[in-house]
């Protein structure tokens, strides 16, 4: 079940909101837990048992760590991390090596088992790991309530594609929160903004991207290749940030406050800044649970650069079990190191150029991310740089051109130009309510009349 579906919008969500309002506060967690498990089992009827296993084991490990003393605490932590990573690696990476070998050789040399990937496993596994690590570090207390831990790991608004939430940030809200009509209205408004991003912009550009990337590369001209790459840059931003907006809005409807996951990343003036603005919850997770424990930047430049490359290697690997994702991650890591070596000072003197530089580097990287494999990605990039002027085959009608314009304005360029007093008057105004109603009507009409409705980050 996806947020931008009629089943979710007109059946699941209204029923859950109504039930949550009607029951006593002490039963709210039970309602949301049942709803979350049903939400997950809608698309993953068997894998819901895997999630339940993860919940029970991590709840037990958390309590065990808290009660243990001395070296036993670390021993139980390591066992808990091994358990979580074993599940993730089995389902996500078992077929990775055979696929890579087969792609390199161009034929099936090694057998691929075809293991089905549980939706959202990377997200809920990372949340489970952060839970037991924070208990070990005394940053939070283990919950005696299995229901509370289960709700934390399975909470449906951010279960499938984040943001990744740390238990220490949401513990108090799980135990004590209140819901009123202001929470619901503010959350619904945020949800509509995200729905519009996803349905009206990401889906429209996604159709263009799919056509371009499916075309025979030998006949792909340079102009079309660039259009496909830039369209995908906007598609993945509006797809993922739209989902995050919807997740934050949904959580707000039930009394939860989840941290932002995007901050206009395409306005970043360096790759380092881009990663402080893009998928903020994932970057924060890797900083806190990988980069800092490895020493961060406290053990000299060589060690710092090694740590950075390793983190970006893991970032790429987290996104997908294919060499192209690893290359994409290391590609960003190399640019972060280049900027640390002194290039960032050059960028600071040229603000407009630095934004274009960042967008260019990121867009090149997205080609590797979008490509079905590394070989295809490299060939696509070669077409972008070949200056080939074949007859253009791109899918670029008036609707797509208009959507491109909206995407450029919506990435933060327009918002930053608006005076603060206008933003304050707009927020909560009748005009904003009319605008949201307009976006909602257009989104529903698009959902009803179009079967194209993918979510990119469902694969991760």
C-alpha positions as CSV (number, residue, x, y, z in Angstrom):
1,X,0.0,0.0,0.0
2,X,1.4,3.4,-1.0
3,X,0.4,6.8,0.3
4,X,-0.6,8.0,-3.1
5,X,-3.2,5.2,-3.6
6,X,-7.0,5.4,-3.4
7,X,-7.1,2.6,-0.9
8,X,-4.8,4.5,1.5
9,X,-6.4,7.9,0.9
10,X,-10.1,7.0,1.1
11,X,-10.1,3.9,3.3
12,X,-7.1,3.1,5.4
13,X,-6.2,6.7,6.5
14,X,-9.7,7.9,7.5
15,X,-10.4,4.7,9.4
16,X,-7.1,4.9,11.4
17,X,-7.6,8.6,12.2
18,X,-11.2,8.0,13.3
19,X,-10.2,5.0,15.5
20,X,-7.3,6.9,17.0
21,X,-9.6,9.8,18.0
22,X,-12.3,7.6,19.4
23,X,-10.2,5.4,21.7
24,X,-8.8,6.5,25.0
25,X,-5.2,7.9,24.9
26,X,-3.8,4.8,26.6
27,X,-5.0,2.6,23.7
28,X,-3.7,4.8,20.9
29,X,-0.4,2.8,20.6
30,X,-2.3,-0.4,20.2
31,X,-4.5,1.1,17.4
32,X,-1.4,2.5,15.6
33,X,0.5,-0.8,16.0
34,X,-2.4,-2.8,14.6
35,X,-2.7,-0.3,11.7
36,X,1.0,-0.4,11.0
37,X,1.2,-4.2,10.9
38,X,-1.9,-4.3,8.6
39,X,-0.3,-1.6,6.4
40,X,2.9,-3.6,6.0
41,X,1.1,-6.9,5.5
42,X,-1.0,-5.4,2.7
43,X,2.0,-5.6,0.4
44,X,4.1,-8.1,2.4
45,X,1.8,-10.7,3.9
46,X,4.6,-13.1,4.8
47,X,7.4,-10.6,5.6
48,X,5.3,-9.1,8.4
49,X,6.4,-12.1,10.5
50,X,10.1,-11.3,9.8
51,X,9.4,-7.8,11.1
52,X,7.7,-9.2,14.2
53,X,10.7,-11.4,14.8
54,X,13.0,-8.3,14.5
55,X,10.8,-6.5,17.0
56,X,10.7,-9.2,19.6
57,X,14.5,-9.9,19.4
58,X,15.5,-6.2,19.6
59,X,13.1,-5.6,22.5
60,X,14.6,-8.6,24.3
61,X,18.2,-7.5,23.5
62,X,17.5,-4.0,24.6
63,X,16.3,-5.2,28.0
64,X,19.2,-7.6,28.3
65,X,21.8,-4.9,27.5
66,X,20.3,-2.6,30.1
67,X,20.4,-5.2,32.8
68,X,23.8,-6.6,32.0
69,X,27.1,-5.2,33.4
70,X,30.6,-4.8,32.3
71,X,31.8,-6.6,29.1
72,X,28.4,-8.5,28.9
73,X,26.8,-5.3,27.7
74,X,29.0,-5.1,24.7
75,X,28.7,-8.8,24.0
76,X,24.9,-8.5,23.9
77,X,25.1,-5.4,21.7
78,X,27.3,-7.2,19.2
79,X,25.0,-10.2,19.1
80,X,22.0,-7.8,18.5
81,X,23.9,-6.0,15.7
82,X,24.9,-9.3,14.1
83,X,21.3,-10.5,14.2
84,X,20.0,-7.3,12.5
85,X,22.7,-7.2,9.9
86,X,22.3,-10.9,9.2
87,X,18.7,-10.4,8.2
88,X,19.5,-7.4,6.1
89,X,22.5,-9.0,4.4
90,X,20.6,-12.3,3.7
91,X,17.6,-10.7,2.0
92,X,19.4,-7.8,0.3
93,X,23.0,-8.9,-0.5
94,X,22.9,-12.7,-1.0
95,X,22.4,-12.3,-4.8
96,X,24.7,-9.3,-5.1
97,X,28.0,-11.1,-5.9
98,X,26.5,-13.5,-8.5
99,X,24.7,-10.7,-10.2
100,X,27.9,-8.6,-10.5
101,X,29.9,-11.5,-11.8
102,X,27.2,-12.4,-14.3
103,X,27.0,-8.7,-15.5
104,X,30.8,-8.5,-16.0
105,X,30.9,-11.7,-18.0
106,X,27.7,-11.0,-19.9
107,X,26.2,-14.3,-19.1
108,X,24.9,-16.4,-16.2
109,X,27.9,-18.0,-14.7
110,X,26.7,-18.1,-11.1
111,X,23.2,-19.0,-10.0
112,X,21.0,-16.1,-8.7
113,X,18.6,-17.3,-6.0
114,X,16.1,-14.6,-6.7
115,X,15.5,-13.8,-3.0
116,X,12.6,-11.3,-2.6
117,X,13.6,-8.1,-0.8
118,X,11.2,-7.2,2.1
119,X,9.9,-3.6,1.6
120,X,11.6,-1.1,3.8
121,X,14.0,-3.6,5.4
122,X,16.9,-1.1,5.3
123,X,14.9,1.5,7.2
124,X,13.4,-0.6,10.0
125,X,16.7,-2.5,10.4
126,X,18.7,0.7,10.9
127,X,16.0,1.9,13.4
128,X,16.4,-1.4,15.4
129,X,20.2,-1.1,15.5
130,X,20.0,2.5,16.7
131,X,17.6,1.4,19.5
132,X,20.0,-1.1,21.0
133,X,23.1,1.0,20.4
134,X,21.5,4.0,22.2
135,X,20.6,1.7,25.1
136,X,24.3,0.5,25.3
137,X,25.5,4.1,25.2
138,X,23.0,5.1,27.9
139,X,21.4,7.6,25.6
140,X,18.0,6.1,26.2
141,X,16.4,3.5,28.4
142,X,15.2,0.1,27.2
143,X,11.4,0.0,27.0
144,X,9.7,-2.6,29.2
145,X,6.7,-2.4,26.8
146,X,6.9,-4.6,23.7
147,X,4.1,-2.6,22.2
148,X,6.1,0.6,22.4
149,X,9.1,-0.9,20.7
150,X,6.9,-2.6,18.1
151,X,5.3,0.8,17.3
152,X,8.7,2.5,17.1
153,X,10.0,-0.1,14.5
154,X,6.8,-0.6,12.5
155,X,5.1,2.9,12.6
156,X,3.5,3.0,9.2
157,X,4.1,6.7,8.2
158,X,7.9,6.2,8.1
159,X,8.1,2.4,7.9
160,X,8.6,2.0,4.2
161,X,11.0,4.8,3.2
162,X,11.8,6.8,6.3
163,X,12.8,9.2,7.6
164,X,15.0,7.0,9.9
165,X,13.9,7.8,13.4
166,X,16.0,7.3,16.6
167,X,14.2,5.9,19.6
168,X,15.8,8.5,21.9
169,X,14.2,11.2,19.8
170,X,10.7,9.8,19.8
171,X,10.5,7.8,23.1
172,X,8.6,10.5,25.0
173,X,6.1,10.9,22.2
174,X,5.4,7.2,22.1
175,X,4.7,7.2,25.9
176,X,2.9,10.6,26.1
177,X,1.4,12.6,23.4
178,X,-1.9,14.4,22.6
179,X,-3.8,14.8,19.3
180,X,-6.1,17.6,18.5
181,X,-7.6,19.0,15.3
182,X,-4.7,21.4,14.9
183,X,-2.3,18.4,14.7
184,X,-4.6,16.8,12.1
185,X,-5.0,19.9,10.0
186,X,-1.3,20.8,10.1
187,X,-0.4,17.2,9.3
188,X,-2.9,17.0,6.5
189,X,-1.6,20.2,5.0
190,X,2.0,18.8,5.0
191,X,0.7,15.6,3.6
192,X,-1.0,17.4,0.7
193,X,2.3,19.2,-0.2
194,X,4.1,15.9,-0.3
195,X,1.4,14.2,-2.3
196,X,1.5,17.0,-4.9
197,X,5.3,16.6,-5.1
198,X,5.0,12.9,-5.6
199,X,2.0,12.7,-7.9
200,X,2.1,15.9,-10.0
201,X,5.9,16.3,-10.4
202,X,7.8,13.1,-9.7
203,X,5.3,10.8,-11.6
204,X,5.2,13.1,-14.6
205,X,9.0,13.3,-14.9
206,X,9.3,9.6,-14.1
207,X,7.5,8.7,-17.3
208,X,9.9,10.8,-19.3
209,X,12.9,9.2,-17.5
210,X,11.7,5.6,-18.0
211,X,11.3,6.2,-21.8
212,X,14.8,7.8,-22.1
213,X,16.6,5.2,-20.0
214,X,14.9,2.3,-21.9
215,X,16.0,3.6,-25.3
216,X,18.8,1.9,-27.3
217,X,21.9,3.8,-26.2
218,X,23.5,3.6,-29.7
219,X,20.7,5.9,-31.0
220,X,20.5,8.1,-28.0
221,X,21.6,11.7,-28.7
222,X,23.4,13.9,-26.2
223,X,20.5,16.3,-25.7
224,X,18.1,13.6,-24.9
225,X,20.6,11.9,-22.6
226,X,21.0,15.1,-20.6
227,X,17.2,15.6,-20.4
228,X,16.8,12.1,-19.0
229,X,19.6,12.7,-16.4
230,X,18.2,16.0,-15.2
231,X,14.6,14.8,-15.2
232,X,15.7,11.9,-13.0
233,X,17.5,14.3,-10.7
234,X,14.2,16.1,-10.1
235,X,12.2,12.9,-10.1
236,X,14.1,11.3,-7.3
237,X,14.1,14.5,-5.2
238,X,10.4,15.1,-5.5
239,X,9.6,11.4,-5.1
240,X,11.6,11.0,-1.9
241,X,11.1,14.4,-0.4
242,X,7.4,14.2,-1.2
243,X,7.3,10.8,0.6
244,X,9.1,12.4,3.6
245,X,6.7,15.3,3.6
246,X,3.8,12.8,3.6
247,X,5.4,10.8,6.4
248,X,6.0,13.8,8.6
249,X,2.4,15.0,8.0
250,X,1.0,11.6,8.8
251,X,3.0,11.4,12.0
252,X,1.8,14.8,13.0
253,X,-1.8,13.7,12.6
254,X,-1.2,11.1,15.3
255,X,0.7,13.5,17.7
256,X,4.3,12.6,16.6
257,X,6.9,15.2,15.6
258,X,9.5,13.7,13.2
259,X,12.6,15.6,12.2
260,X,13.0,17.0,8.6
261,X,14.7,14.8,6.1
262,X,15.4,17.4,3.3
263,X,16.4,21.0,3.2
264,X,16.5,22.1,-0.4
265,X,19.5,20.0,-1.3
266,X,19.8,21.3,-4.9
267,X,20.7,24.7,-3.5
268,X,23.8,23.3,-1.8
269,X,27.1,24.9,-2.7
270,X,29.2,21.8,-2.3
271,X,28.8,18.0,-2.2
272,X,29.5,18.1,1.5
273,X,26.6,20.6,2.0
274,X,24.4,18.5,-0.3
275,X,24.7,15.6,2.1
276,X,23.8,17.8,5.0
277,X,20.6,18.6,3.1
278,X,19.7,15.3,1.4
279,X,18.3,12.3,3.3
280,X,19.3,14.0,6.5
281,X,18.2,11.1,8.7
282,X,20.4,8.6,6.9
283,X,23.4,11.0,6.9
284,X,22.9,11.5,10.7
285,X,22.6,7.8,11.3
286,X,25.9,7.0,9.5
287,X,27.7,9.9,11.3
288,X,26.5,8.9,14.7
289,X,26.8,5.1,14.4
290,X,29.7,4.6,11.9
291,X,31.8,7.7,11.3
292,X,32.2,8.9,14.8
293,X,32.9,5.5,16.3
294,X,35.6,5.0,13.7
295,X,37.3,8.1,14.9
296,X,35.6,10.7,12.7
297,X,38.1,13.4,11.8
298,X,40.1,13.2,15.1
299,X,42.9,10.9,14.0
300,X,44.6,12.8,11.2
301,X,43.8,13.5,7.5
302,X,44.5,10.1,6.1
303,X,42.3,8.4,8.6
304,X,39.6,11.0,8.1
305,X,39.5,10.4,4.4
306,X,39.5,6.6,4.9
307,X,36.6,7.0,7.2
308,X,34.7,9.2,4.8
309,X,35.2,6.8,1.9
310,X,34.1,3.8,4.0
311,X,30.9,5.7,5.1
312,X,30.1,6.6,1.5
313,X,30.8,3.0,0.4
314,X,28.2,1.9,3.0
315,X,25.9,4.6,1.9
316,X,25.9,3.3,-1.6
317,X,25.7,-0.3,-0.5
318,X,22.7,0.6,1.8
319,X,20.8,1.9,-1.3
320,X,21.1,-1.3,-3.3
321,X,22.8,-4.6,-3.8
322,X,24.6,-3.7,-7.1
323,X,28.0,-2.4,-8.0
324,X,26.5,0.7,-9.5
325,X,25.3,1.8,-6.0
326,X,28.7,1.3,-4.5
327,X,30.3,3.3,-7.3
328,X,27.7,6.0,-6.8
329,X,28.5,6.2,-3.1
330,X,32.3,6.2,-3.6
331,X,31.9,8.8,-6.4
332,X,30.3,11.2,-3.8
333,X,33.0,10.3,-1.2
334,X,35.8,11.3,-3.6
335,X,34.2,14.7,-4.3
336,X,33.8,15.3,-0.5
337,X,37.5,14.6,0.0
338,X,38.5,16.8,-3.0
339,X,36.5,19.6,-1.3
340,X,38.2,19.0,2.0
341,X,41.6,19.2,0.3
342,X,41.0,22.8,-0.6
343,X,38.5,23.0,-3.4
344,X,35.7,24.0,-1.0
345,X,37.5,27.3,-0.5
346,X,37.4,28.0,-4.2
347,X,33.7,27.2,-4.2
348,X,33.0,29.6,-1.4
349,X,34.2,32.5,-3.6
350,X,31.8,31.7,-6.4
351,X,28.3,31.0,-4.9
352,X,26.3,30.8,-8.1
353,X,28.9,28.7,-9.8
354,X,29.1,26.4,-6.8
355,X,25.4,25.7,-6.9
356,X,25.6,24.8,-10.6
357,X,28.8,22.7,-9.9
358,X,27.0,20.7,-7.1
359,X,23.9,20.1,-9.2
360,X,26.1,19.0,-12.2
361,X,28.1,16.5,-10.0
362,X,25.0,15.2,-8.3
363,X,23.1,14.7,-11.6
364,X,26.1,12.8,-13.1
365,X,26.0,10.6,-10.0
366,X,22.2,10.0,-10.4
367,X,22.8,8.4,-13.7
368,X,24.9,5.6,-12.0
369,X,22.1,5.4,-9.4
370,X,19.4,5.0,-12.0
371,X,21.2,2.7,-14.4
372,X,20.2,-1.0,-14.3
373,X,23.9,-1.8,-13.8
374,X,27.3,-0.1,-13.8
375,X,28.1,-0.9,-17.5
376,X,24.9,0.7,-18.6
377,X,25.5,3.7,-16.4
378,X,29.0,4.3,-17.9
379,X,27.7,3.9,-21.5
380,X,24.9,6.4,-20.7
381,X,27.4,8.9,-19.4
382,X,29.5,8.5,-22.5
383,X,26.4,9.4,-24.6
384,X,26.0,12.5,-22.4
385,X,29.5,13.6,-23.2
386,X,29.7,12.5,-26.8
387,X,28.0,15.5,-28.4
388,X,26.1,13.3,-30.6
389,X,23.3,15.1,-32.6
390,X,21.1,12.3,-33.8
391,X,17.4,13.0,-34.3
392,X,16.1,13.6,-30.8
393,X,13.9,10.8,-29.5
394,X,13.1,12.4,-26.1
395,X,9.7,12.4,-24.5
396,X,9.2,16.1,-23.8
397,X,5.7,17.4,-24.4
398,X,4.1,20.6,-23.0
399,X,3.0,18.9,-19.7
400,X,6.6,17.7,-19.1
401,X,8.0,21.1,-19.9
402,X,5.6,22.8,-17.5
403,X,6.5,20.2,-14.8
404,X,10.2,20.9,-15.3
405,X,9.5,24.6,-14.7
406,X,7.6,23.8,-11.5
407,X,10.4,21.4,-10.4
408,X,13.0,24.2,-10.8
409,X,10.9,26.7,-8.9
410,X,10.0,24.2,-6.2
411,X,13.5,23.1,-5.4
412,X,13.9,26.2,-3.2
413,X,14.8,28.9,-5.7
414,X,11.4,30.6,-5.4
415,X,10.9,30.0,-1.7
416,X,14.2,31.8,-0.8
417,X,13.2,34.8,-2.9
418,X,9.9,35.3,-1.0
419,X,10.1,37.9,1.9
420,X,9.7,36.5,5.4
421,X,6.5,38.6,6.1
422,X,4.8,37.1,3.0
423,X,5.6,33.6,4.2
424,X,4.2,34.3,7.6
425,X,1.0,35.7,6.2
426,X,0.7,32.7,3.8
427,X,1.1,30.1,6.5
428,X,-2.3,29.1,7.7
429,X,-4.1,31.6,5.5
430,X,-7.3,31.0,3.5
431,X,-5.3,31.4,0.4
432,X,-3.0,28.5,1.5
433,X,-6.1,26.4,2.3
434,X,-7.5,27.1,-1.2
435,X,-4.1,26.2,-2.8
436,X,-3.9,22.9,-0.8
437,X,-7.4,22.0,-1.9
438,X,-6.4,22.7,-5.5
439,X,-3.3,20.5,-5.2
440,X,-5.4,17.8,-3.5
441,X,-8.0,17.8,-6.3
442,X,-5.3,17.7,-9.0
443,X,-3.5,14.9,-7.2
444,X,-6.6,12.7,-6.7
445,X,-7.6,13.3,-10.3
446,X,-4.1,12.2,-11.4
447,X,-4.2,9.1,-9.2
448,X,-7.6,8.1,-10.5
449,X,-6.7,8.5,-14.1
450,X,-3.1,7.1,-14.1
451,X,-1.7,3.7,-13.3
452,X,1.9,5.0,-13.2
453,X,2.6,5.5,-9.5
454,X,6.0,4.1,-8.5
455,X,7.9,4.9,-5.3
456,X,11.7,4.9,-5.9
457,X,12.8,4.3,-2.3
458,X,10.5,1.3,-1.8
459,X,13.3,-0.7,-3.3
460,X,15.7,0.2,-0.4
